[in-house]
Amino acid sequence: MFIRSVRGNAGLDDFRKEVREFCKEQVPPVVWRKQQRSQHLERHEYDDWLKRLGAKGWLTGRWPKEHGGLAWTPEQFLAFEEELGRVGAPPLITFGFALAGPVIYTFGSPEQKAKYLSDIVRNNTWWCQGYSEPGAGSDLASLKTRAVRVNDHYIVNGQKIWTSYAHWADMMFALVRTNPDVKKQEGISFLLIDMKTPGITIRPIKGITLGHHLNEVFFENVRVPVGNLVGEENKGWTYAKFLLANERIHSVSISKFEAYLEKIRRVLLETKEGGRSLSEDPIFQRRMAELEVGLATVKALMADQLAAARTGSPPMMGAAALKLRGTQLQQSILQTGIDILGRYGLPYQVDALYADWQGDLIGPKESAALIYEHLYRRAASVYSGSNEVQKNIIAKGALGL
Ligand SMILES: Cc1cc2nc3c(=O)[nH]c(=O)nc-3n(C[C@H](O)[C@H](O)[C@H](O)COP(=O)(O)OP(=O)(O)OC[C@H]3O[C@@H](n4cnc5c(N)ncnc54)[C@H](O)[C@@H]3O)c2cc1C
């Protein structure tokens, strides 16, 4: 069990110290400043930080050594995430190292491994996920984006939607329909698509946060070399499900939860009611205690899933349970932040999230970021497979329904 194994583990304590010191030395100063003011980072700022983690091998610490990883134990990965969150380092962007990489090293050709893996380890390539389409979200296997083989290329036509960071990505891993005449799961293939290929159009979708990270992606006669097919044609559903289980594990970010709790503790301390800090209020003390117990439970669930993932595909049902509990906890943590910030009248000063903002903040310096996260993470119970769908998976797996 995770909680038992971490305590008193001298090796792990040294590793934690190393992570903290690395962050202090290696997070670029401009990025620290923004992190401390809870401001958005630009792509190049993330890239600088992620490349430093990559050079250390820490982005892919969980990967097997033969593919460029460090074969971290689940406890090491969790300790890494905890320390990143507690010191306030930028969050990790997972599409490459947690999603594309494991599919490529598990199902990809030797050429694909040679071409893509080391760039993922070093964050030289940014990836996005081309799964969802209008009409194919929960019912993903209904996807219609068509890929037709013509000699040594696939010609891709169709549309993806909700594609996070497509405008920052170099590559997309995409599900495409290669056979429309069979059971829907049996006609899907898994392609790696260079985002600079002619015929790709990216249109932004502005979300509830007023920020831009979501997109629609259109494909018009996009030529993808046959060498970019992962595994076998029409067997993509198997690789897609493997990736989905990993995605559900990584949709729960321990470093983010630690960072939110740090922010909320500071806001509680700063916010006074009747001359006393809210951190002394028994109602908030109880809520914080419940959130911390919830986090310990999610960490234990995650340790189990990471252990299962080391021997191949993590089980769908366990990943579903973790995704469900983790995203419920995430929303409860952020709701607590909102309940405190309500004392300031809850203004959403979205401009304060950008470095050039010169205005005055209403409320604590964490307020704009906490409101942003609260708004954005309403979607946590939708992305990576909606929570209702996770409940269906658990019901089928555990209860045999
Ligand atoms: C912020 C955000 C980021 C995203 N990023 C990406 C990305 O990078 N790449 C990508 O490919 N996709 C991405 N998605 C898409 C995401 O995976 C889908 O939104 C999700 O799978 C749900 O699909 P849908 O939106 O089509 O909703 P629908 O499938 O239409 O569901 C609508 C509602 O019906 C419920 N429902 C549907 N089917 C069932 C059922 N069988 N039983 C019970 N309830 C059901 C759902 O729970 C939901 O409440 C993102 C979504 C969001 C919101």
The ligand as an SDF file (V2000), in Angstrom:
LIG
                    3D

 53 58  0  0  0  0  0  0  0  0999 V2000
  -11.6750   20.4410  -21.8140 C   0  0  0  0  0  0  0  0  0  0  0  0
  -11.7380   19.2690  -22.7520 C   0  0  0  0  0  0  0  0  0  0  0  0
  -10.5770   18.8100  -23.3570 C   0  0  0  0  0  0  0  0  0  0  0  0
  -10.6550   17.7610  -24.2720 C   0  0  0  0  0  0  0  0  0  0  0  0
   -9.5130   17.3680  -24.9280 N   0  0  0  0  0  0  0  0  0  0  0  0
   -9.6050   16.4110  -25.8860 C   0  0  0  0  0  0  0  0  0  0  0  0
   -8.4640   16.0790  -26.6960 C   0  0  0  0  0  0  0  0  0  0  0  0
   -7.3790   16.6520  -26.5290 O   0  0  0  0  0  0  0  0  0  0  0  0
   -8.6090   15.1490  -27.6530 N   0  0  0  0  0  0  0  0  0  0  0  0
   -9.7880   14.4940  -27.8620 C   0  0  0  0  0  0  0  0  0  0  0  0
   -9.8310   13.6260  -28.7360 O   0  0  0  0  0  0  0  0  0  0  0  0
  -10.8810   14.7840  -27.1360 N   0  0  0  0  0  0  0  0  0  0  0  0
  -10.8370   15.7310  -26.1690 C   0  0  0  0  0  0  0  0  0  0  0  0
  -11.9410   16.0670  -25.4320 N   0  0  0  0  0  0  0  0  0  0  0  0
  -13.2240   15.4140  -25.7530 C   0  0  0  0  0  0  0  0  0  0  0  0
  -13.7350   14.4700  -24.6810 C   0  0  0  0  0  0  0  0  0  0  0  0
  -13.0380   13.2560  -24.7050 O   0  0  0  0  0  0  0  0  0  0  0  0
  -15.2430   14.2890  -24.9160 C   0  0  0  0  0  0  0  0  0  0  0  0
  -15.8560   15.5370  -24.6510 O   0  0  0  0  0  0  0  0  0  0  0  0
  -15.8470   13.2140  -24.0410 C   0  0  0  0  0  0  0  0  0  0  0  0
  -15.4310   11.9370  -24.4420 O   0  0  0  0  0  0  0  0  0  0  0  0
  -17.3970   13.2530  -24.0640 C   0  0  0  0  0  0  0  0  0  0  0  0
  -17.8630   13.2530  -25.3710 O   0  0  0  0  0  0  0  0  0  0  0  0
  -18.9200   14.3480  -25.8850 P   0  0  0  0  0  0  0  0  0  0  0  0
  -18.4190   15.6970  -25.4830 O   0  0  0  0  0  0  0  0  0  0  0  0
  -19.1760   14.0780  -27.3150 O   0  0  0  0  0  0  0  0  0  0  0  0
  -20.2380   14.0900  -25.0120 O   0  0  0  0  0  0  0  0  0  0  0  0
  -21.3170   12.9720  -25.2640 P   0  0  0  0  0  0  0  0  0  0  0  0
  -20.6640   11.6630  -25.5200 O   0  0  0  0  0  0  0  0  0  0  0  0
  -22.3090   13.4530  -26.2690 O   0  0  0  0  0  0  0  0  0  0  0  0
  -22.0100   12.9070  -23.8340 O   0  0  0  0  0  0  0  0  0  0  0  0
  -22.9810   13.8670  -23.4310 C   0  0  0  0  0  0  0  0  0  0  0  0
  -23.4750   13.4460  -22.0510 C   0  0  0  0  0  0  0  0  0  0  0  0
  -24.1290   12.1760  -22.1510 O   0  0  0  0  0  0  0  0  0  0  0  0
  -23.5500   11.2550  -21.2120 C   0  0  0  0  0  0  0  0  0  0  0  0
  -23.4830    9.9220  -21.8190 N   0  0  0  0  0  0  0  0  0  0  0  0
  -23.0670    9.6130  -23.0660 C   0  0  0  0  0  0  0  0  0  0  0  0
  -23.1190    8.2850  -23.2530 N   0  0  0  0  0  0  0  0  0  0  0  0
  -23.5600    7.7550  -22.0960 C   0  0  0  0  0  0  0  0  0  0  0  0
  -23.8110    6.4260  -21.6530 C   0  0  0  0  0  0  0  0  0  0  0  0
  -23.5970    5.3680  -22.4650 N   0  0  0  0  0  0  0  0  0  0  0  0
  -24.2390    6.2430  -20.3880 N   0  0  0  0  0  0  0  0  0  0  0  0
  -24.4340    7.3010  -19.5540 C   0  0  0  0  0  0  0  0  0  0  0  0
  -24.2240    8.5790  -19.9140 N   0  0  0  0  0  0  0  0  0  0  0  0
  -23.7900    8.7970  -21.1740 C   0  0  0  0  0  0  0  0  0  0  0  0
  -22.1510   11.7800  -20.9480 C   0  0  0  0  0  0  0  0  0  0  0  0
  -21.6900   11.3590  -19.6860 O   0  0  0  0  0  0  0  0  0  0  0  0
  -22.3590   13.2860  -21.0170 C   0  0  0  0  0  0  0  0  0  0  0  0
  -22.8240   13.7470  -19.7720 O   0  0  0  0  0  0  0  0  0  0  0  0
  -11.8980   17.1220  -24.5250 C   0  0  0  0  0  0  0  0  0  0  0  0
  -13.0530   17.5670  -23.8870 C   0  0  0  0  0  0  0  0  0  0  0  0
  -12.9870   18.6530  -23.0250 C   0  0  0  0  0  0  0  0  0  0  0  0
  -14.2720   19.1190  -22.3870 C   0  0  0  0  0  0  0  0  0  0  0  0
  1  2  1  0
  2  3  1  0
  2 52  2  0
  3  4  2  0
  4  5  1  0
  4 50  1  0
  5  6  2  0
  6  7  1  0
  6 13  1  0
  7  8  2  0
  7  9  1  0
  9 10  1  0
 10 11  2  0
 10 12  1  0
 12 13  2  0
 13 14  1  0
 14 15  1  0
 14 50  1  0
 15 16  1  0
 16 17  1  0
 16 18  1  0
 18 19  1  0
 18 20  1  0
 20 21  1  0
 20 22  1  0
 22 23  1  0
 23 24  1  0
 24 25  2  0
 24 26  1  0
 24 27  1  0
 27 28  1  0
 28 29  2  0
 28 30  1  0
 28 31  1  0
 31 32  1  0
 32 33  1  0
 33 34  1  0
 33 48  1  0
 34 35  1  0
 35 36  1  0
 35 46  1  0
 36 37  1  0
 36 45  1  0
 37 38  2  0
 38 39  1  0
 39 40  1  0
 39 45  2  0
 40 41  1  0
 40 42  2  0
 42 43  1  0
 43 44  2  0
 44 45  1  0
 46 47  1  0
 46 48  1  0
 48 49  1  0
 50 51  2  0
 51 52  1  0
 52 53  1  0
M  END
$$$$
